[in-house]
Amino acid sequence: MGRENITIKDIARELGISPSTVSRALKDHPDISQATRDAVNELAERWNYRPNPIAISLKSGSSKTIGVIIPDIVHYFFSTVISGIEDVVYQRDYNMILCQSNEMWEHEVKNIKTLLSSRVEGILASLSKTTSDLGHYRSILEKDIPLVFYDRVADELNTDSVVIDDETGSYKAVIHLLRTGKKRIVHLAGPMQLAIARNRLNGYLRAMKEYRLTPSEEDIVKCDDIKSAERLIPGLLKRTPRPDAFFAVNDLTAAQTLMIAKRHGLRIPEDVAIVGFTNSQIATLTDPALTSVDQKGFEIGQTAARLLIDRIENRRSPVQNKIITSELVVRGSSSLK
């Protein structure tokens, strides 16, 4: 007998017993006879009965569910973050609802409305590239719902957060290029409203300053996706003198830059060296393989999930801002070894 949205009342009506008896039978209550418990469980299994989590949360005051907002689900880094979150969520006997903002502020606002209407107990979020108004996040805090940012954080809000050491990671990458003899290093940067973009730029500038090099405005280019790379890199390669290295804010941009440089007949890394940031799967698929800063998405996801669940279960603990240590993975795009 196929049925949808079966309730305790449906089972009670079919068996001629009260809903409260069904409820206690499903919980294996000793006051309910074994025969009744068997009949209830058999019918619940046959009708594919599943408890309504929202109804349970209304009754118990706890949904054991968190919401996760991710900017781009197909991005390798964010997919590894999701895996890390899931690893902890299921260990701690919680559930999760995943939403994608698709890098749009408007979607982010809708995501939060959806999660709040689903009675989540806390939210993990990473800002979209277009988010500047934080009113929707302030509304979460005003409702006293725990909020933890990961990767792309809102520094203006006093919340728990988890990030990679973006500035140090970028510094390591650029110092590596400088030590190989590269000097005309162009930084392919992200949108400056994001803290990660500002921090990665600061790491680039710090490394260049250490080598007493002063980049011009033309050496810092807003270019953080494949389309931007296709539009901008050919022109950069025509500059005189030509850049001898690129440090990109992410691997996709770096990989596309590598392909464009090869189309222009340039040798990698002899003529142009290239370094990315993420250490995604694409880093091992380019020719030569791409040097990249390992962003450790799985560890970020685990840490963020632990922070959120700990905050849900202990509201009085102090705000924590966790910084994960990055690692530079050197490959053929920047080294002949």
Secondary structure, DSSP 4 states (H G I P E B T S, - for coil): ---SS--HHHHHHHHTS-HHHHHHHHTT-TTS-HHHHHHHHHHHHHTT----HHHHHHHHS---EEEEEES-TTSHHHHHHHHHHHHHHHHTT-EEEEEE-TT-HHHHHHHHHHHHHTT-SEEEE---TT----HHHHHHHHTT--EEEESS--TTS--EEEEE-HHHHHHHHHHHHHHTT---EEEEE--TTSHHHHHHHHHHHHHHHHTT----GGGEEE--SHHHHHHHHHHHHTSSSPPSEEEESSHHHHHHHHHHHHHTT--TTTT-EEEEEE--GGGGTSSSPPEEEE--HHHHHHHHHHHHHHHHH-TTSPP-EEEEPPEEE--TTT---
